[in-house]
């Protein structure tokens, strides 16, 4: 479904469930920033903040913009029990600080850093298979497999179970046209994931292994420990948020470099510039397009008042295209200053998995550049994911030329 044609006289309309928005939200974001920086959608009952300064302030001011009812618009994924699947993403201080501190005891920078050799081995295997064949679906065969393998190894999921967990996580984020809540297949997938992790935790309680799940069982601060439901919620967050967003980051990097051959030439000529490729993709077409909050008190911006208790969307994808912060924001420019990225949040809610996502993307792209001289994408075979929060591709048929 495509968005209806508009003229300059038409009022701006933003519907995060619209397939037209999923195809290309950025012209609408530009109009929101210019014409309605505090936007109201009565049908779905939310406000939206689209300018960089307001989005960052929404992350920073946790007293005014509460996360306690979750980060999604989906009714069954929001409300007072959202933390059961979104862990500390759906918590406010002090509860958020406690949970994040305990999780951080197991999910350490050292644990992430030590994953690099294994990430490289996994990526090298997938890339070698693709180069040998000369063609692949980049999403199904590389971008969709690597993040799930990495997270699975991190938390201790056996190889035999990973494809099924990836299928279940895909069901959770996909939305058919016109569907405005988690569909039955997604709800069933969530129940299966919770059951799977409950069984895995029981196994680790009986016998510890060298993985994050065991580390979370042992995480302790002044006698305080995580209970099973808290560990399950974090593992759920890892497989859904960590897997899906990194898959989309890799796919978006591959796609936009193909669309901009002069920019693609930079990292292909100089592998040291691959981190710049990752950062510009995070800015230009970020995986997480928006996060929801609830206003705890009345907020007035630009002469418009948001009542206390109303839901507010922080449009991260729009903030990253704000011309007041990024020059030529609609140009994909590898090597630009991306220091003001909104993609991983800000302050207390800065993404705990940001370093892992960046590491996975860098290593995977390094292996691709090392083995691939050039590539092409069949535009007729491209398929997009349809999700409220996550933006990315479901299929990306690619032919590669080996170095």
Beta strands, then each sheet from edge to edge (+ up, - down):
strand 1: 38-41
strand 2: 46-49
strand 3: 65-66
strand 4: 135-137
strand 5: 220-221
strand 6: 224-225
strand 7: 290-295
strand 8: 299-301
strand 9: 304-306
strand 10: 311-315
strand 11: 372-377
strand 12: 383-384
strand 13: 393-395
strand 14: 397-402
sheet 1: 1+ 2- 10- 7+ 3-
sheet 2: 4+ 14- 11+
sheet 3: 5+ 6-
sheet 4: 8+ 9-
sheet 5: 12+ 13-
end
